[in-house]
Amino acid sequence: MSASTAPEWRPDPLLTIDDVAVWLGKPKNTLYAWHSRGKGPRAIRVGNTLRYRRSDIERWLDDHTDPER
């Protein structure tokens, strides 16, 4: 038998609001406000906390990057 060459599946890391605030350089209150207004990166409610998929943050950043000049 040969070993599988398919890459091992790993879950997309869930980041805390503290992680995202540091990454984006924004206060946590700004992230909470964006979430309540339906703006900013997509968040997941886990119990009473917000979590963010790393891929959603990266996608949001790509979507909000100024075009090259």
Backbone hydrogen bonds, N-H to C=O, Kabsch-Sander energy under -0.5 kcal/mol:
donor,donor_aa,acceptor,acceptor_aa,energy
15,L,13,P,-0.6
15,L,52,Y,-3.6
17,I,50,L,-0.6
20,V,16,T,-2.2
21,A,17,I,-2.5
22,V,18,D,-2.1
23,W,19,D,-2.4
24,L,20,V,-3.0
25,G,21,A,-1.3
26,K,21,A,-1.7
30,T,27,P,-0.7
31,L,27,P,-1.4
32,Y,28,K,-2.6
33,A,29,N,-2.4
34,W,30,T,-2.9
35,H,31,L,-2.5
36,S,32,Y,-2.4
37,R,33,A,-1.6
38,G,34,W,-0.6
38,G,35,H,-1.0
39,K,34,W,-3.3
44,I,51,R,-3.3
46,V,44,I,-0.7
46,V,49,T,-3.0
47,G,45,R,-0.6
49,T,46,V,-1.8
51,R,44,I,-2.7
52,Y,15,L,-2.2
54,R,13,P,-1.9
57,I,53,R,-1.9
58,E,54,R,-2.5
59,R,55,S,-2.4
60,W,56,D,-2.5
61,L,57,I,-2.6
62,D,58,E,-2.3
63,D,59,R,-2.5
64,H,60,W,-1.2
65,T,62,D,-1.2
